[in-house]
């Protein structure tokens, strides 16, 4: 059995995510967040370490997609 924890995001961001994932294979905000975090962790594990530039690139991409407010 998998244990879970709760991650809080602002309601307006959750609403934007809900609109964004409509019509995609993601069934919830949680599905998308798990996918994004898993992708970042996999990239980190492959490369051994994310550089500051790589982290900023990921953050910029997530901001452009509306998932982060910067």
N, C-alpha and C positions, 0 to 999 in steps of 0.2 A: 504494500500500500504506500502511495506517495503522500508525503506531508506537504502542506501548502502554507504560505504566509501571505499576508496582505500588503499590497503596495498602493499607496494613495496618490492619485493624480487629481488636478483640479477638474471640477465638473464640466466646465466649458471645454477642456481638452478632451475629456471622455466623450462628450457630445460630438466633437469634431471627428474623433476616431470612429465613432459609430456611423457617422455619415460617410466617412472615407471607406470603411470596410463593407459597406452595403454592396451586395452583388459580387463579393469576393469569396474566397474559400474560408476566410476568417469568420467565425460565428460569434465572436465577442471581442471586446477590448482586451480581455485577458489573453485570448488566443494570439492576438497581434503582439502584445507585450512579450509574451513567452517566446514567440518567433524572433522578435528583434533582439532580445537579450541573449537567446541561444546563439543567434548569428554572430553577435559581438563576442561572446565567450569562445565560440569555435574559432573565430579569426584570431583571437588572443592566444589560444592554445596552440594553433598552428605556427604562429610567428614567434611565440615565446613571450612577447611583450608588445603592447601597443605603444607606439611613440606618441608624444603630445600632438604631433601633426596628424597622425592617423585618428586619434581620439577627436580632435577638432573637426576633421573631415566627416566622421560619423555623426558628430553632433550637428554639423552644418546640414548634412543630408536630412537628418531627422527634423531639424528646424524647418527646412524647405518643404518637407512633407506635412508640416503642421503638428508634429508630435511633440516638439519641444518649443518652449517660449524662451528666448534668450534676450 
